[in-house]
Amino acid sequence: MLAQVTSCAVVGLEGALVQVEVDVSNGGPYFSIVGLPDAAVQEARERVRSAIRNSGAHFPYNQRLTVNLAPADLRKEGPAYDLPMALALVMASGGANPDLEGAMVVGELSLDGSVRHTNGILPMVSVARQRGLKRVYVPARDAAEAALVEGLEVYPVPNLAAMLDHLNGASRLARFEMPPMPKDEEVVYPVDMADVKGQEHVKRAVEVAAAGAHNVLGLWTTIQLPLCAADRPGVTMGRSRYPLCISEHPAEGGKNHPGDAPISAAWAMRRELSTDILVCASLSPAATAKEGPMERVISNDGTPIAYNRSGSGAPLILVHGTSGTSTRWAPILPALGEHFAVYAIDRRGRGESGDGEPYAIEREFEDVAAVADAIGEPVHLLGHSFGGLCALEAALRTRNLRKLVLYEPPIPLPGVLIYPEGVIDRLQALLDAGDREGVVATFMREVVRMPPREFALFRSSPAWPARVAAAHTLPRELRAQTQYEFAAQRFRQLQTPTLLLLGGDSPYFLKAAIEALSTILPNSQVAVMPGQQHIAIDTAPELFVREVAAFLAEPEAH
């Protein structure tokens, strides 16, 4: 018997509907999940089996169970498919009425059948409304978030048993209703954001914090400002104007709200709490400034390659990934500088480095080797993403290398699709239209496959402006990578000690690349950073530095 339940995946910042199809037939016991599932989805077999049994429903142990997650070419990640799989299995076995037409179901199952919190509810529910669905069944904890999208019936599901009773009519789940917002009295503030002259970074920090109900931590230098934080320029003005950013009813005709558009009422609910805990101070330019002027070496084709030198110790060259600059390493640069003399490169075509025409990926490899050769002693080399590929190839072009660290280089492998079809043309079209931010955002969503939370963090990081400035390099680099031929035999004799860094939650194609390199490089080891993806430099800087420093501190075999 066949049953089908609609669920959803999150791709970048957007949702994509997934059809969970279950076929129960003779020929078991057999339980298979197909449709490009990751490890978490494959493990759903055990969670679903136990949850169905512990919810008092029948699990068809001695039959052949096939679960298909369509479309088959979309990678399915995470445990959000547990609940729809369990429902489809029970329905296909005749244990529940198939009353889910026009509905979407998401949720992770515990072994006892309770439904756990699931990430990405908002984009999932948004796409459900766009595709004309009428109802969504979500974990009880996530119902309030789902209800932010209007035009849908939201049903909180506490456990699998309650959901089955709902379908069978034994007892109905209560539809979630967003509690009414308390009506505030109109407040006329004695201050105005327009009073703050300059201090753009302070005003921007206050507005962003107000939108997300976050704290604000200010950094300053003791040379620039006195010791008392309350007397620092911009602190009192910024703090006193924080409520203006989240006021639901700005003063009539006033300029209280930045942009003259009210913040969502969902954020306004948090005004009292957020105002009490706000700490704001003027952000000194010294907090993000480079330690010294950029230095340069001349690459083989005559192109000047710039790098920033900081810290002290054994030399460590940093090679950033696609679209970045040397500023990409800002979150970890001070910590690395405590252990090493750090040389952070601006790759060609970005930052303060030159460029050359026509572009060829081989020139990138030569650039990194040129910097390594220019340093008067053997160096460590760390490359991230495309910079990892450059570092790997540079290792064959210099004899001045001690150790190599590669963080998720996109090595092209047979049968493994690195970039979605047509993405390079889409990036080029955005670039031709002048939408440089759109180029970087599309790259992060479709190529890096960065989750929404990490993308939001990355977009607010100091590296974002440099990424946008280098957006013109993205299409050409991706084209060069698709034409690059990875000849494994060239690297089998590379004896340089190598650390292969991998995020535990990174996409399959990056995991496949690390696995392939670990079998090819004779003196390599793999370190997995749990819970991380492609930007652990931002999301887990202490963990990243600890892994790198520990490896580079290991005694070298002679």
LUMDRENLUM-24223 format. One record per residue (C-alpha): residue in three letters; z, y, x; residue number from 1. Coordinates in pm, whole numbers. Each point is the difference from the previous one (the first is absolute). Layout:
BEGIN
type,zz,yy,xx,seq
Ala,Z,Y,X,NUM;
...
END
This chain:
BEGIN
type,zz,yy,xx,seq
Met,0,0,0,1;
Leu,-82,350,121,2;
Ala,207,320,-29,3;
Gln,-50,352,132,4;
Val,236,295,60,5;
Thr,-94,346,128,6;
Ser,194,128,302,7;
Cys,-67,262,267,8;
Ala,-31,57,375,9;
Val,52,321,194,10;
Val,-283,97,234,11;
Gly,91,305,204,12;
Leu,126,253,-255,13;
Glu,-176,-151,-300,14;
Gly,44,-302,-224,15;
Ala,-255,-276,-59,16;
Leu,26,-241,-292,17;
Val,31,-369,87,18;
Gln,-60,-287,-239,19;
Val,247,-286,48,20;
Glu,-179,-312,-123,21;
Val,180,-335,-23,22;
Asp,-155,-338,-70,23;
Val,220,-301,-78,24;
Ser,-177,-336,11,25;
Asn,59,-364,84,26;
Gly,-3,-120,359,27;
Gly,330,130,142,28;
Pro,245,67,133,29;
Tyr,-192,292,157,30;
Phe,66,377,5,31;
Ser,-258,228,161,32;
Ile,-37,381,9,33;
Val,-344,140,84,34;
Gly,-149,349,1,35;
Leu,84,134,350,36;
Pro,383,-17,-29,37;
Asp,229,98,287,38;
Ala,307,-200,107,39;
Ala,229,165,-258,40;
Val,-239,-94,-280,41;
Gln,-32,-359,127,42;
Glu,380,-30,4,43;
Ala,0,89,-371,44;
Arg,-51,-370,-73,45;
Glu,364,-72,84,46;
Arg,136,308,-176,47;
Val,-204,-64,-315,48;
Arg,87,-369,-14,49;
Ser,375,65,25,50;
Ala,-6,301,-231,51;
Ile,-178,-192,-277,52;
Arg,240,-294,28,53;
Asn,312,221,11,54;
Ser,-124,198,-301,55;
Gly,-2,-309,-218,56;
Ala,-378,-27,-21,57;
His,-215,-301,84,58;
Phe,-175,-14,337,59;
Pro,-297,-243,15,60;
Tyr,106,-190,312,61;
Asn,-244,-291,-20,62;
Gln,-315,199,-66,63;
Arg,-256,186,203,64;
Leu,79,375,-1,65;
Thr,-258,250,124,66;
Val,76,371,6,67;
Asn,-290,237,64,68;
Leu,58,370,74,69;
Ala,-318,188,-84,70;
Pro,-192,179,141,71;
Ala,-6,-248,285,72;
Asp,-116,251,263,73;
Leu,308,226,-44,74;
Arg,295,-81,226,75;
Lys,310,-82,-209,76;
Glu,326,99,166,77;
Gly,366,-16,-102,78;
Pro,202,-173,-271,79;
Ala,-111,211,-300,80;
Tyr,-206,-292,-134,81;
Asp,302,-232,-47,82;
Leu,68,92,-364,83;
Pro,-363,-9,-120,84;
Met,-53,-333,178,85;
Ala,308,-150,-165,86;
Leu,-105,125,-344,87;
Ala,-354,-132,40,88;
Leu,132,-340,110,89;
Val,231,-29,-299,90;
Met,-275,120,-234,91;
Ala,-252,-249,145,92;
Ser,257,-276,-52,93;
Gly,45,96,-365,94;
Gly,350,144,45,95;
Ala,-73,359,-106,96;
Asn,-233,187,-233,97;
Pro,-284,174,185,98;
Asp,88,341,-143,99;
Leu,-88,217,300,100;
Glu,-335,145,-103,101;
Gly,-22,363,115,102;
Ala,314,-35,213,103;
Met,79,6,371,104;
Val,285,-196,160,105;
Val,154,48,345,106;
Gly,325,-111,158,107;
Glu,164,-211,269,108;
Leu,204,-301,-110,109;
Ser,332,-121,133,110;
Leu,68,-372,0,111;
Asp,224,40,-305,112;
Gly,-282,170,-192,113;
Ser,122,359,22,114;
Val,-265,264,67,115;
Arg,43,212,310,116;
His,-116,350,90,117;
Thr,-368,25,95,118;
Asn,-159,267,219,119;
Gly,-299,205,-115,120;
Ile,78,13,-373,121;
Leu,-137,352,-51,122;
Pro,-358,-62,128,123;
Met,-4,-335,-182,124;
Val,95,154,-333,125;
Ser,-240,289,56,126;
Val,-299,-231,40,127;
Ala,112,-199,-306,128;
Arg,-25,316,-209,129;
Gln,-336,90,155,130;
Arg,-139,-345,-84,131;
Gly,108,27,-365,132;
Leu,298,-238,-2,133;
Lys,270,70,-258,134;
Arg,313,-175,131,135;
Val,162,-64,337,136;
Tyr,280,-245,78,137;
Val,192,103,311,138;
Pro,335,-81,165,139;
Ala,284,164,-194,140;
Arg,93,203,308,141;
Asp,-350,152,13,142;
Ala,-40,90,-368,143;
Ala,91,368,47,144;
Glu,-262,36,272,145;
Ala,-264,-170,-217,146;
Ala,86,229,-293,147;
Leu,-104,303,203,148;
Val,-358,-95,-91,149;
Glu,-55,105,-360,150;
Gly,-206,-189,-255,151;
Leu,134,-351,66,152;
Glu,268,-219,-153,153;
Val,244,-97,277,154;
Tyr,209,-315,-39,155;
Pro,279,-65,255,156;
Val,29,-370,86,157;
Pro,347,-110,121,158;
Asn,-93,-367,54,159;
Leu,-265,-263,-69,160;
Ala,194,-156,-289,161;
Ala,11,331,-187,162;
Met,-374,44,53,163;
Leu,-74,-348,-138,164;
Asp,223,65,-302,165;
His,-193,323,-56,166;
Leu,-334,-181,2,167;
Asn,127,-279,-225,168;
Gly,161,242,-246,169;
Ala,355,-130,51,170;
Ser,116,349,102,171;
Arg,-199,309,81,172;
Leu,29,213,310,173;
Ala,96,357,-78,174;
Arg,-265,258,82,175;
Phe,120,242,267,176;
Glu,34,361,-111,177;
Met,42,276,255,178;
Pro,325,185,-78,179;
Pro,-62,358,-112,180;
Met,34,262,267,181;
Pro,299,229,-43,182;
Lys,-106,350,-93,183;
Asp,118,248,257,184;
Glu,79,357,-84,185;
Glu,-254,237,147,186;
Val,133,126,330,187;
Val,-108,318,170,188;
Tyr,74,-33,370,189;
Pro,103,305,200,190;
Val,-217,-115,290,191;
Asp,-365,-92,35,192;
Met,-200,-219,238,193;
Ala,-231,298,50,194;
Asp,287,174,183,195;
Val,-39,-239,295,196;
Lys,-241,156,247,197;
Gly,-168,-232,248,198;
Gln,203,-319,59,199;
Glu,-290,-206,-141,200;
His,145,-322,141,201;
Val,335,65,-170,202;
Lys,-160,80,-336,203;
Arg,-221,-307,24,204;
Ala,300,-222,81,205;
Val,197,137,-296,206;
Glu,-290,-52,-243,207;
Val,-66,-356,115,208;
Ala,371,-87,-12,209;
Ala,29,147,-349,210;
Ala,-295,-204,-128,211;
Gly,155,-324,125,212;
Ala,371,83,-39,213;
His,45,-44,376,214;
Asn,238,153,249,215;
Val,-133,244,258,216;
Leu,110,-28,362,217;
Gly,-78,304,216,218;
Leu,-38,-11,376,219;
Trp,54,298,231,220;
Thr,71,87,361,221;
Thr,327,154,118,222;
Ile,-195,261,198,223;
Gln,-176,124,-310,224;
Leu,281,12,-256,225;
Pro,381,45,-17,226;
Leu,236,-290,-54,227;
Cys,85,62,-366,228;
Ala,-263,-171,-214,229;
Ala,73,224,-297,230;
Asp,-103,307,204,231;
Arg,-326,-144,133,232;
Pro,-316,190,-103,233;
Gly,-157,-161,-306,234;
Val,287,-239,-76,235;
Thr,180,198,-270,236;
Met,-323,129,-150,237;
Gly,-154,-347,-16,238;
Arg,315,-165,-135,239;
Ser,60,258,-272,240;
Arg,-360,-28,-122,241;
Tyr,-5,-380,-18,242;
Pro,80,-9,-378,243;
Leu,-307,216,-66,244;
Cys,-224,-284,118,245;
Ile,137,-240,-262,246;
Ser,73,233,-288,247;
Glu,-166,-131,-315,248;
His,-14,347,-155,249;
Pro,-73,273,256,250;
Ala,85,353,-99,251;
Glu,-258,156,-232,252;
Gly,-263,179,203,253;
Gly,179,-77,325,254;
Lys,-120,-162,322,255;
Asn,284,-246,24,256;
His,-202,-321,14,257;
Pro,-239,-43,295,258;
Gly,-352,-18,-135,259;
Asp,112,110,-351,260;
Ala,1,-361,-123,261;
Pro,321,-176,-113,262;
Ile,115,-312,179,263;
Ser,9,-319,-210,264;
Ala,307,-25,-222,265;
Ala,84,-331,166,266;
Trp,86,192,316,267;
Ala,176,278,-188,268;
Met,262,-256,-114,269;
Arg,125,-11,358,270;
Arg,47,373,48,271;
Glu,379,9,7,272;
Leu,37,-290,244,273;
Ser,-276,120,230,274;
Thr,124,358,19,275;
Asp,346,-115,104,276;
Ile,-120,-209,296,277;
Leu,-273,226,139,278;
Val,30,100,365,279;
Cys,-281,217,134,280;
Ala,-64,174,331,281;
Ser,-286,170,176,282;
Leu,-220,-249,185,283;
Ser,-52,112,356,284;
Pro,-348,-33,150,285;
Ala,173,-161,296,286;
Ala,81,-299,-218,287;
Thr,-362,-114,0,288;
Ala,-141,167,310,289;
Lys,-150,-196,288,290;
Glu,203,-17,316,291;
Gly,-272,149,219,292;
Pro,-368,96,23,293;
Met,-267,-266,-38,294;
Glu,-142,-147,320,295;
Arg,-349,-146,38,296;
Val,-200,-264,180,297;
Ile,-379,-29,9,298;
Ser,-140,-321,-148,299;
Asn,-303,-185,135,300;
Asp,-248,198,-210,301;
Gly,151,337,98,302;
Thr,206,48,-320,303;
Pro,346,156,54,304;
Ile,277,-215,-150,305;
Ala,327,185,-68,306;
Tyr,349,-147,1,307;
Asn,353,129,-43,308;
Arg,260,-114,256,309;
Ser,371,-18,-82,310;
Gly,312,-197,91,311;
Ser,78,-179,323,312;
Gly,-16,-355,129,313;
Ala,-278,-254,34,314;
Pro,-332,142,-129,315;
Leu,-94,-101,-358,316;
Ile,-337,101,-146,317;
Leu,-20,35,-381,318;
Val,-337,-42,-174,319;
His,-5,106,-367,320;
Gly,-208,-149,-278,321;
Thr,-291,121,-207,322;
Ser,2,369,-106,323;
Gly,328,81,179,324;
Thr,91,202,308,325;
Ser,278,-16,256,326;
Thr,231,157,-264,327;
Arg,-15,-331,-186,328;
Trp,282,-124,226,329;
Ala,241,284,-92,330;
Pro,252,-226,-185,331;
Ile,61,-217,308,332;
Leu,-94,226,292,333;
Pro,355,124,76,334;
Ala,142,-354,-4,335;
Leu,-278,-137,221,336;
Gly,49,295,236,337;
Glu,354,-120,69,338;
His,-145,-314,162,339;
Phe,-349,93,122,340;
Ala,-224,274,130,341;
Val,-220,15,-309,342;
Tyr,-370,94,12,343;
Ala,-120,57,-361,344;
Ile,-380,18,-9,345;
Asp,-225,203,-229,346;
Arg,-295,-234,-43,347;
Arg,-346,155,27,348;
Gly,-111,226,-282,349;
Arg,349,104,-105,350;
Gly,292,213,113,351;
Glu,-69,165,334,352;
Ser,-235,-267,134,353;
Gly,-373,52,25,354;
Asp,-273,-200,-166,355;
Gly,-336,-141,93,356;
Glu,-327,-84,-173,357;
Pro,-114,-251,-91,358;
Tyr,330,-165,-91,359;
Ala,56,-352,133,360;
Ile,312,-212,-31,361;
Glu,-26,-102,367,362;
Arg,71,361,103,363;
Glu,337,-27,-179,364;
Phe,91,-301,214,365;
Glu,-102,184,317,366;
Asp,209,305,-101,367;
Val,322,-201,-13,368;
Ala,-77,-173,329,369;
Ala,-69,340,160,370;
Val,347,127,-96,371;
Ala,161,-320,133,372;
Asp,-189,28,331,373;
Ala,98,367,39,374;
Ile,373,-80,3,375;
Gly,129,-77,346,376;
Glu,184,-323,-87,377;
Pro,-46,-304,-230,378;
Val,39,91,-365,379;
His,104,-152,-331,380;
Leu,-256,40,-277,381;
Leu,80,21,-374,382;
Gly,-275,21,-262,383;
His,29,27,-378,384;
Ser,-272,-113,-242,385;
Phe,-343,105,137,386;
Gly,192,127,304,387;
Gly,117,-360,46,388;
Leu,-361,-115,24,389;
Cys,-66,277,253,390;
Ala,307,-104,200,391;
Leu,-105,-365,-3,392;
Glu,-348,81,131,393;
Ala,142,248,253,394;
Ala,212,-283,142,395;
Leu,-326,-157,123,396;
Arg,-110,328,159,397;
Thr,304,98,209,398;
Arg,209,-174,264,399;
Asn,282,249,-40,400;
Leu,173,-181,-288,401;
Arg,346,-159,-21,402;
Lys,49,-92,-365,403;
Leu,-192,34,-323,404;
Val,130,62,-356,405;
Leu,-243,-33,-292,406;
Tyr,115,106,-347,407;
Glu,-233,-148,-263,408;
Pro,-343,55,159,409;
Pro,-281,-60,-257,410;
Ile,-177,-277,190,411;
Pro,-314,-110,-191,412;
Leu,9,-375,-66,413;
Pro,-258,-230,-162,414;
Gly,54,-29,-374,415;
Val,270,272,-9,416;
Leu,-99,320,-178,417;
Ile,163,301,169,418;
Tyr,-144,282,-207,419;
Pro,-87,-3,-371,420;
Glu,-369,4,-77,421;
Gly,-144,349,-12,422;
Val,313,176,126,423;
Ile,-176,154,302,424;
Asp,-264,156,-227,425;
Arg,274,132,-231,426;
Leu,181,157,295,427;
Gln,-321,160,122,428;
Ala,-71,138,-348,429;
Leu,347,156,-20,430;
Leu,-45,147,347,431;
Asp,-340,144,-92,432;
Ala,162,157,-308,433;
Gly,265,167,216,434;
Asp,290,-207,-140,435;
Arg,173,-83,328,436;
Glu,331,-91,-166,437;
Gly,-190,-233,-232,438;
Val,-152,-171,305,439;
Val,343,-72,150,440;
Ala,155,-98,-335,441;
Thr,-287,-240,-79,442;
Phe,26,-150,348,443;
Met,374,-62,-40,444;
Arg,-33,-148,-348,445;
Glu,-311,-214,41,446;
Val,-10,-87,370,447;
Val,362,-2,114,448;
Arg,109,-103,-353,449;
Met,313,207,35,450;
Pro,245,-39,-292,451;
Pro,72,314,-206,452;
Arg,349,54,139,453;
Glu,-115,-18,361,454;
Phe,-302,220,-72,455;
Ala,223,268,-153,456;
Leu,222,-12,307,457;
Phe,-299,16,232,458;
Arg,-157,290,-189,459;
Ser,318,205,44,460;
Ser,33,-84,371,461;
Pro,-85,238,286,462;
Ala,-300,-221,83,463;
Trp,-184,74,-327,464;
Pro,-165,334,96,465;
Ala,-133,-152,321,466;
Arg,-142,-294,-197,467;
Val,-181,238,-234,468;
Ala,-136,202,294,469;
Ala,-144,-319,150,470;
Ala,-148,-129,-327,471;
His,-355,41,136,472;
Thr,63,-282,248,473;
Leu,80,-260,-266,474;
Pro,-347,-107,-119,475;
Arg,-142,-24,353,476;
Glu,293,-206,128,477;
Leu,-13,-242,-293,478;
Arg,-373,-46,49,479;
Ala,57,-66,371,480;
Gln,268,-257,-79,481;
Thr,-227,-188,-241,482;
Gln,-259,-24,277,483;
Tyr,254,-101,267,484;
Glu,-22,-365,103,485;
Phe,332,-154,98,486;
Ala,-80,-257,269,487;
Ala,320,-205,32,488;
Gln,-101,-162,328,489;
Arg,14,339,177,490;
Phe,376,19,-59,491;
Arg,111,-356,70,492;
Gln,58,82,368,493;
Leu,196,321,-68,494;
Gln,339,-75,157,495;
Thr,165,333,-87,496;
Pro,328,-60,-190,497;
Thr,-79,102,-358,498;
Leu,214,69,-307,499;
Leu,-178,-35,-335,500;
Leu,185,208,-260,501;
Leu,-45,-82,-370,502;
Gly,150,130,-323,503;
Gly,140,-281,-213,504;
Asp,-168,143,-312,505;
Ser,-328,109,161,506;
Pro,-339,-93,-154,507;
Tyr,-154,-338,70,508;
Phe,-279,123,228,509;
Leu,254,154,240,510;
Lys,212,-316,-2,511;
Ala,-312,-206,70,512;
Ala,-86,226,295,513;
Ile,347,-40,154,514;
Glu,-9,-374,-50,515;
Ala,-340,-23,169,516;
Leu,109,214,296,517;
Ser,315,-210,46,518;
Thr,-217,-308,53,519;
Ile,-250,179,228,520;
Leu,224,205,231,521;
Pro,172,-244,237,522;
Asn,306,215,74,523;
Ser,77,141,-345,524;
Gln,285,-8,-248,525;
Val,28,111,-364,526;
Ala,273,218,-151,527;
Val,12,35,-379,528;
Met,173,305,-150,529;
Pro,142,-117,-336,530;
Gly,-87,207,-303,531;
Gln,-240,225,192,532;
Gln,-371,62,-24,533;
His,-245,211,201,534;
Ile,219,308,57,535;
Ala,333,-135,125,536;
Ile,-14,294,241,537;
Asp,90,211,-306,538;
Thr,188,-243,-223,539;
Ala,212,-177,264,540;
Pro,-15,206,323,541;
Glu,323,-143,145,542;
Leu,-119,-358,-55,543;
Phe,-339,81,152,544;
Val,148,161,313,545;
Arg,250,-284,38,546;
Glu,-276,-264,-2,547;
Val,-217,192,246,548;
Ala,283,94,238,549;
Ala,142,-354,4,550;
Phe,-336,-151,88,551;
Leu,-83,252,271,552;
Ala,347,-46,152,553;
Glu,-47,-375,40,554;
Pro,-38,-110,366,555;
Glu,-358,-64,98,556;
Ala,-94,-347,118,557;
His,-140,-18,352,558;
END
